[in-house]
């Protein structure tokens, strides 16, 4: 029998003894042995109270031990995953740098000597876009490495309206061929926060990209908004889509590393995990609420710098 079950069994036995003592006490009133039985009953009750207090203490200690063990296991698991991600990022860094260097050299040669190297303008645009994406991937890899090493600074003045617009520019080629309407509702007087522009940009790219991928047949609306919570002195960013939504049983696992709702090969399961870690390093919160067949909302709250909104 486990410790928890033994504690519960002892509690039931104590209750049964207490009920017998009550019956015995009332019975003594009728038999005339009142004082003797009352004294015995009082001693049993005192013993019972002491025993129950002891049981409660042991139960609380057991629960605390179980909670501590669970936290330790989770911490060790996340640390191991962090080391794995950092190792993968380190291995990707060199080939990405080489590929971007080769493409940059080809673009420069084409632009310097167009008569000797005739090339379709569309091909040149594709090369330029490929270079941009490679450089962005290098930044992501660098961010993951810095995140694992905890080296980045979080002291920049960051305008979240600007971060949103930058994320949309990066994703423009992703959604320009889709039948998507992006509706914006930005607070024009949004206060700046203290943070890291690049990392927060990566968070919003991940969030908006997920929203785009959630739209059925690439059609629908995405709502982006910013606001200021004066009471909490926090900037709030929301991204809401009209996609198929996420099952409630899945939402609680959405920020776990390597967890994904996408088909095999279409998602690494690291995007929202990295986003969660970045927001946590900004002392902020990121939440997901979703309703099947209606859509998903991602809410990010970030503390403002001193003074807040004027």
N, C-alpha and C positions, 0 to 999 in steps of 0.2 A: 504493500500500500504506500502511495506517495505521501510526502510530508503534508501537502495541502489537504489531501483526503483525510489523513489522521487528525489534523486540526479541526476539520469540519465535523468529523465523527465525535471528537471530544466535546465540541460545542453542543451537539444534539444530546449526548449523554448527560451533560450538565443541565440542560433544560429539563430533561426527564426527571433528574434527581430533584430539581427545584420544585417541580409540580408535585412530586411525592411528599416533599417536606411541607408544602402548603396544605395538602390534604391531611397529613398527619397532625399538623397544628390545629386545624379546625376540629379534627376528631378528638384531640386532647381536651378541648373545651367541654365536650360531652362526657368524657370519662373521669374528669376530676384531676388528672395528672398534668395540669396546665403548666406550672412553673418549670418542672423538670423538662418536659417536652419543648417548651418555649425556648429554654436555654440551649438545648441541643439544636433546635431549628435555627437559632441565631448563629451558632457556631458554623453550621452547614452553609448558611447563606453567606457569611463572611468568607468562608473558604471558597465558595462558588464565585463570589465577586473577584477574589484574588486570582483564582484559576482562570476566569474569563479574561481578566486583564492580561494575564500571562499569555493566553492563547492569542489575544488580539495583537500583542507585541510581537510574538513569533510570526504571525501571519503577515504583519506589516514588514517585518524584516525579510521574510521570504519573497514577498512581492518586490521589494526594493532590490534584492539580489537578482531576481529574474530580469528586472528592468535594466539593471547595470550590465548584466551579461549580454542582453539583446543589443544594447547600445555599443558595447565593445565589439561584438561580432559585426555590426553594421559599419563601425568605424574602420575595422581592419579590412572589410570587404571593399569599402570605398577607397581606402589607401592603396590597396592592390590594383584596383581598376585605374586609379590615378597614375600609378607607375606604368601600367600597360599603355595607357593613352599617351603619356609622355614619351615612352619608347617608340611608339608608332609615329608620333609627330617628328621625333628626331630623325627617324629613318626616312621620312618623306621630305625633309627639309632640303637635303642635297640634290636629289633629282629634280625637284621643283625649281631650285635655283639654276640648275644647268639648262633646263628646258626654257625658262623665261629668258635666259641670257642668249641662247641660240635664236629665239624668235626676235628678240630685240635687235640683234645683229642683222638678221635678214631684212627687217623693216627699214633699218637705217641705210642698208645698201640699196634697196629698191628706191627709197626716196631720194638718195643722193645721185643715183645714175639711172633715171627712169628710161632713157633711150637705149641703154645697154641691157636693161632687165625689164622688158615689157611684161606687164602683169595686169590682170583684170582688177579694176578698182574694188570690186566686191571682195576679191580674194584678199586684197590689202586690208580692207575693213575687217574681214574675218580674222586675219592675223593680229590686227590691233586689238580686237575684242578678246581673242585667245590670250594675248599677253596680259590684258587687264584682269582676266579671270585667273590666270596663273599667279599674278601678283597678289590678288585677293586671297587665293588659296594659301599662298606663303604667309600672308598676314594671319589667316586663321590658324595655321600650324604654329606660327610664332606666339599667337595668343594662347593656344593650348599649352605650349611649353612654358610660357610665362605664368600661366595660371597654375600649373603644377609646381613651379618653382617659387611662386608668390613674390615675383619681382616687380610687377607692374605698379605704376603710380596711380592713385585715385584722387588726385588733387587738381585736375583740370576743371575749369568752369565749363559745364556742358549744358547746352540748350537742347532739350529733348525734341522740340519741334524740328530743329535742324538735323538731329539724328534720324528722325523718321523720314524726312525728305531725302537724306543721303541714302538710306536703306532702299527707298523706292527707286532712286536713280540706278542703284546697283542691280535691282530686280527688274528694271524696265524691259530688258530683252526677254525676260521670262514671261511676263504677262502681256506684252504688246500684241502678241498673236492670239490672245484669249479674249473671249467676250466678257471682260471683267470691268466693272465700274468700281472705282475706289473713291469712297466718300470720306472727306476729311472734315473734322471739326476740332481745330486746334485753338487752344487758349492763347490769344495774341500777347497776353501779359504774363506768360508762364515764367516763373523764376528759374534761374539756373540752379543746377545741382553740382556738387563736387563728385567727380568720377573720372572714368576713362572713356573718351569718346569712341575709340575704336572697338573696345569690348562691348559697350552698350549698342553700338551699331550692329555688331554681330548677333546680339540677342534679338534685335528687331528684324534683322534679315531672316533669322531662323523662324521667328514667329509669323511674319508675313508670308514667307515661303510656304509654311505649313498651311496657312489659311488658303493660299492659292491652290495648293494641291488638294485641299478638301472640297473645293467647288465641283459639283457634278458636271462632267463634260466640259470643264473649263469655263463655265458660265455662272454668273452671279455677282453679288456685291460684297465688298469688304469695307468695313467701317473702321476708320482710324480716328482716335480722339485723344486729346490731352486736356488735363484740368489740374487745378490746384486745390488740395484739401487743406484749407487754412487751419482747421482745428488740429490736424495731425502734423501740419507743416510738411506736407509731402506732395510731390508731383505724381500724378496718376496718368498712366498711358494704357489705352485699351485698344485691342484689335479684335473685331468681331466679324465672323464670316457667316455665310448662308449655306454652309456645307451640310453633310449628312449627320454631323454631330458624333459624339463619342459615347459609348456605353458607360453608364455611371460606375460599373464595376472596374472599368479600365482607367478612369480618370485618376484614381489615387496612385497609380503606378506610372503616370505619364512622365515624371521627372527622374525615374530610375535609369541608371546607365544601361545602354544597349536594349532598352525597351522601346518598341515601335509598334504602331498600329498599321503600318504600311506593309505592302506585299514584300516578300523576300527579294532582296536586291535593290529595293527602292528607298531604303532608309537605313542609316547606321545605328539609330537609337541613341546617338550622342548629342544631337543638336540641342534638345531641351535640357538634357543633363548639364551640358556646358553652360547653357543660358541660366539655369538655376544657380549654378556655382558662381557665375559672374554677378548676378543680382545679389546673392548672399554676401559677396565681398563688398558690395556697395551698401551693405546694411539695409537692403530693401527686401521686398516680397514679390513673388510671382505666383499667380493663381490661375487655375483653369476651371471654368464652369462650362458645361455642355449639356445639350438636350438632343436626343436622337431625332433626326429628320428636321431639326430646326437650326442647328449651328453651334458654334463654339466661340467662347469669349476668353481671351487671355488678358489678364489685368496685371500690370506692373506698377508697384508703388516704390518711390525712391525718396529718401529724406533730402530736404533742401539744405543748401549751405546756410550759415548763420544769418539770421535776419528774415529769411523767407521772402514772401511777396510784399512789396511796398505798397 
